[in-house]
Amino acid sequence: MIIDCHGHYTTAPGALQTFREGQLAALKDPSSLCPGCNPAISDDQIRESLEKAQLRLQRERGIDLTVFSPRASAMGHHLGDETTSLAWSRLCNDLIHRVCSLYPDNFVGVCQLPQSPAAPPAHSAAELERCVTELGFIGCNLNPDPSGGYWTSPPLTDRHWYPLYEKMVELDVPAMVHVSSSCNPCFHATGAHYINADTTAFMQFITSDLFRDFPTLRFIIPHGGGAVPYHWGRYRGLAQDLKRPPLPELVMKNVYFDTCVYHLPGIELLFKVTPIENILFGSEMVGAVRGIDPETGHYFDDTKRYIDALALSPEDRGKVFAGNACKVYPRLGAKLAGRV
């Protein structure tokens, strides 16, 4: 079985974006808001949005299941306030639930949290619990920078985040560390802000005792771990200079990387420096990079091709494509009992 741990609903019907534009417009003109007016999206519209995109690519690339969440760049936690974010997050999460209900063999849900720069992370715990216990979701996306590129929140290792971590541990669900769009002109969203956040999170984990306080807390750092694999020696050396334990002991029982790296040399490096137990297959297909690589004639985000080109044992290949995901997402393993 092949599980893609990183997918977003980037092809959602246009009515969703129309609602969002209206919601944001109402921040300046409250009279324009229609209370309770959620977008009218039919099941057929959902099917149409997926059949020619994610589902077609799943079939073509041999992917069985995608861990699916709302579009990351559209989370927009820096827009509006906590009330705005909660309404938007619930709507997006409910739409993901409809996708998973229509295609239970193809998608499993991960939720968007109703974060906001001025809101304590503890306020997101209720939506996480709703999505896990009522909608059957298996995890969440956690934005370490709800300000949208200005980094006004404390580090992920600060006790500011602990109430949310307590709920994650209680529910036994992991978080993918994933920022949203950038409103800072210095940082291109997908080319800089995303990779900055991935790398920043890893360094924060190195400098803290977070996993001593939460031994079973689990994070997926996407996009291949940001710059971390390329600078693996730097982080090993920094941990040593800071009198921290070696990385395998310090963080790698709790932190995992996906394979959203869009060229073979990058994938080769990721697998060379990262323990195989810490790598989850992911593609983020129909995401940040959608074009065809002129050097190969294949889509950049067809990451399964890169992994197929590696000399992995059947056991290691099984870990990357499915086993590790079921370990990191225990609720997924329970759902798939007998299929993996």
C-alpha positions, 0 to 999 in steps of 0.5 A: 500500500502507498500512503501520501501523507501530504495532500491539500484540497487545492482544487476545491469548488470556487464557491469556497473562495467566494465565501472567503472573499465575502467573509474578509470583505465583511471585516471592513463592511459588516453589513455585507456578511450573511450570517449562516450563509455557507457556500452551496457546494454539491457532492457532484461539484466535489467529485468533479473537483477531484476526479480530474486532479487528485484522483486522476493522479492517484491512479496514474501514480499508483497512490492508494490513500492521501492524508488530506487537509484544507489548502495550507496557503488559504488558512490565512490565520493572519486575516481577521480575528479568532472568530473569523478563523474559527468560522473559516476553519470549521467550514474548510474542515467540514468540506474535507470531511465530505471529501473523505465520506465520498471517497473513504478509500482514497482520502483521510482527513487532517484538520486546519486549526482556528489559529489567530495571532492574538489567540492562545493555542489552547483555543484550537483544542476544541476544533481539533477534538471535534475533527478527531472524535466527530469527523474521524480525522487523524491529525492536524496542521499546526501553523508556527507563525499565525502572523503570516511571516512576521513570527510574533508567536513564541517558539513551538517549544514554549509553554504557550503551546502546551495546552494544545500539545496536551490535547494532541497527546490525549487524542494520540494525533500528530501535527504537521508543522505547516505555515500558511501564506506570507504577508511579509514581502521579504518571504515568498510563501511557498519558496521561502516562508514554507522552507523557513518555517520547516527549518526553524521548527527543527532548530527550536526542537533541538534547543528545548526539552519539549520531548522530555515533557511530551515523550509521545508528541509527534511532528511531521516537518514537511517539504523534506524537512526544509533545509535540515537534511542539506545541513545535517552536519550543522545541526549535529554540530550545533546540538553538540556545541549546545551540550545537547544529546545526539539528534537521534536521541534528542528529536528523531523519536518525535520528528519526521520528514516527508518526501515533498522534495522535487528532484532526485538528488534532493531525495537521495540526500534526504535518504542518505542522512535521515533514518529510514524510520523518520521518512514518510512518503508525501507529494503535495500533488496539485500543490506548490509546484505543478509543472513538468520538469523539462529535464525529465519530462515528468511532473516535479511533484511525482515524488514516487518516481524518485523513491522508486529509483532508490535502491531500497530493500522491500522492508524499507520501501514498505516503511516509507510508503505506508508503515511509517505513516501508520506509526506516526498516525496511529488512528490511520493504522487503526482505520487501515487494519488489514489493508496495509 
